[in-house]
Each structure stands twice: as C-alpha cells, then as structure tokens.
Amino acid sequence: MSDPLALRLKTLIVQTLRLKDVRPEDILDDEPLFGTSRFDLDSIDALELVLRLEKEFGIKIGSSEESRKALTNVATLAEYIRHRQPGHGD
Amino acid sequence: MSPTVDALPTGLEACDCLTPFGDAAATLSALLAGRRALEFEAVLGAAGGDRVPLALCGPMDESVPPRWLPDLRRLVASIPADAWGTARRPVVVTSSNFGVGSLYAFTRDHDDRHLRHGPPFACVEMLQREFTWGENVHILSHACVSAHLGLAQAARLLHAGLADRVLVLTFDFVSPFVAGGFHSLKILNDGLPAPFAVRETGSIGLGDGAAFAVLSRAATPFRLQAHALHNEMYHFTANRPDGAGFDACLGAIAEAARGRRVWVKGHGTGTLEAGRLEAEACARQFPGAPLVSWKGSLGHTLGSCGLVELAVALTGLRAARLPGTIGTTTPCFGDNVALGPFAADGFDATILTSNAFGGAHAAMLLAHA
C-alpha cells in the first residue's frame, strides 16, 4: 500500500517546482531528486522546496547539510518529516 | 575560460577599515587576541526569527537615513583629503548589496524615503553628495568579489594614465533582507563558523564591514603587484567539484608570486565544500604557505571583505604579527591552515583571495619589503 505522506510530498514537489511532464505517481520513492537529468533540479529549486516544506509541515531544517540529506529522495524526505512533526516520540 | 591576470603594480598610500571592533588597528588587536565579533542575533532584526551569528556595528534596524551612514562617515573622515571624484582623482565605490535592505523596508512600510539610498545608483549619489565628491565616481558590484574588482579597476585606471590617485571605497552592512536570504539557504544557521574545519555541519556568520584604499603609482612600502580574476561559470551557488575554479585563479596569482615567500589570507566563510576546495587548492598552489581566514570572528562582510581583510593584513604586517583562523580547531581540510597567530617576518608577499556566488574567484598579490 502506498504511503500517503510520500504521495503528498510528490504532489508538493511537482507543484512547487512546476515540473512539466511529470505526474506525482511517476516519481519513485527511492529515486534521486537532485543531481540527475530526469528532473534537472538545482540548488535554487532545493531552496524553494525547503521553504515550502517548512511552511507546509511546520518544521525547521537546520543546515544545508541536513537539507541535502533529507532531499535525497522522497523516502528520506518522508522519514525526515515524520521524525520532526509534533507528537513524534524521538 | 582562462583567468584574467593584471600585473599592474600600484602603491597603497592609505588603507583602513571599519568592523564592529573599530578601525584596522582595533580589529587586528581583537583578532590577535582570538576574539569573535559574531554574536547570536535575531535573523530579521526587530522582526525576530531564529538566532544566527552576526557581527554588527549597531542594531540591525531599517532606519531613515540608513543605520550605516554614521559608520561610513566615521570611516570616510580618515581618508586623506583630496579632490576626490575630479578628473584625475576618481572614486570607485563597490558593494555587494548597497542599500538593498532599504528596498525591502520600502516594500513593507511604503516610506519612499528608503528609496533615496536603496538602489545602487541612488545610494552612491547620496554618498557623492554627502562626501562632496565630484562626478568621476565609478560603481562596481559583483557579489563577494566586489572589492577586488574595485582595486583591479583602480590599477587599470592608473596604468592607463586616466588617474593619478584613486580612492576605492567599499561597504556592506547586514540587513534583515540579506540575513534572511542566507538563512533561507541554511548556511547562516545556529552554528558559529569554523573556516576550513572538518565538521558535520557548515555555518557562516555575516558581518558589517567597510574599508577604503588610496592607490597611486608611487613606490610605497606595500604594493598591490597583481590581480587575478576568474569565473568558472559552473553553477549559481556551487563550485566545480574538482576545485578547478580555485586552481585556475590561484594558479594565475601563484605565477605572479613566483620566487616569493607567501602566506595566504583565504576566503574561508565556514561552508564545508568550498572550504575544503579552497584549502586543498591553496596547498597545491602554495606548498608550505600558511592559510588563514578571519571570517570566524568578523563574519563574512560580503562584497567588502576583500578590502576589509586587506586593511587588517596590512596592519598586521606593519605590526609583524598576523592573526590565525579564529573559531577553527583541528581536524582541518589541510595541514596548511594556521590556527593561531604567527610572525610576519620571513614572508615578503601576501596572497588575498575572495570568492563569490556564480563561481567568481579573485586573488591579489600584496608585496612588501
């Protein structure tokens, strides 16, 4: 069964970065988001995405290294958000 | 694209700076004592936000006239008197941000007095009136290599016979707009900078800075011998991962410094990737030369850093003692990183470098007796 958070993130990525010819369901959970020609995203896109994620999920990403790790792929991003949302036990 | 190298020696008749510590002498003294000007402040000033390391000359408000004008007046009062801005005495003004904080303030409070010093040209015209300069005023801006470009332009004006003396003035004062921008990039965060240190997280600080230099063709004891400029054209915010951009610029200035015993005042803001690339390239191009950065104390003074740090270096050379890399502890990205103060004797030249967004690299060679 697909992860609702992962699907929400894929939708948010497509909308925020205005990806053409990419549907949310086309993005694989473990597919690299940056550094490949498939999405052709750069650091400005990363900045835009981070600001949107912070607003959308009420989280704070502390450093560029943390943001790079979180944005590896949709699965790492979903994991990152789960661990930082209010009510998480860690 | 090959780097541009200008081997156009110019004499440094006068040079000083302004930082939160005071002038170049006070700044040197604080750096030699290992003091940090950086303190944790709200990133958006009175509007609050996360606390980040900023080195400010005063509260980061958005006043009219701008908060930095009294500081600039204080610095300009120490410039040797001359008919600045006239035909043979051009002024070159450089900044990365000029009064951009005022433009941001205008978008929020709609007070159009902010516009008098917001856009670069309006800002410099205000300075021209304030300091009664003539019309021969040049404006240069290229992010954090702005001051280097100003000094290189001054050398060109002198060697082309278009000037007898040139005043280069540079300034960058932190505003909520600029601090907020670096904060959103996540490199201005809740950590203090430790330039060239191997760490989990990179952090920079931002600082207020202004400086001037009076250049001429005179044979002064300290001379700017050469400038190297290079743009690697790789990415908006990233350097080529193999460090080729650093090597191209540093290699060009190393050629100009051949046979000299140098130390290197590096750029070293505290970001990890650029810090590693710079330390490694310095070790390749200047084997055995100590490398320092002072941004762990002063923060990154953006477009003004090249001239602010030149003023501190000159003062240190005159005092025969140079500050180390404040805020950094081992392990570092290279054995060449000097952590503590060291004696200036034994060196007959200094390499000063700055780098900027867009892949811009700048380096200059300061020769001394």
Interface residues (C-beta under 8 A of the other chain):
Chain A: D42 S43 I44 L47 V50 L51 K60 I61 G62 S63 S64 E65 E66 S67
Chain B: D50 S184 L185 K186 I187 N189 D190 G191 E200 T201 G202 S203 H235 F236 T237 A238 T271 L272
